């Protein structure tokens, strides 16, 4: 699933009450499982000037990168953190860890050949879903529009909850980003 959709869904579910602290925690939790990818790919592409084909066809699948992805996409680690947040009854921590867990639950069934080892450290097994959120050869033509609709519904839901101005602007930008990304996946990144 695309990161803007994760952010919108995480904030819609866990950004309650519509206070800045809860929304920030939900947005942060929703992006944390993808943050390492952005940092590593951004550094490789823009600082080290490594060609995109090498970054996404070699480095992405390297043992080093997959180890990092295993840690920040582990159901077990996020589950323990969510359990601790619930046990301690810390609202912002519940929002953060809950949004991260929803991120993982949505990603798990939507990665065909680019999934993560979600059960690390117990297992390095990677589920190869028959469907993909971006790969047209594996259903993206119907998954991506559904994802966009869900993100749009979450964005509208956030606006109707009277979120602070910064969150309204962020929500609007995330909705636009999601729609742009889905358009790019469906019409330019053809993999059929």
Secondary structure, 3 states (H helix, E strand, C coil): CCHHHHHHHHHHHHCCCCCHHHHHHHHHHHHHHHHHHHHHHHHHHHHCCCCHHHHHHHHCCCHHHHHHHHHHCCHHHHHHHHHHHHHHCCHHHHHHHHHHHHHHHHHHCCCCCCCCCCCCCCCCCCCCCCCCCCCHHHCHHHHHHHHHHHHHHHHHHHHHCCCCHHHHHHHHHHHHHHHHHHHHHHHCCCCC
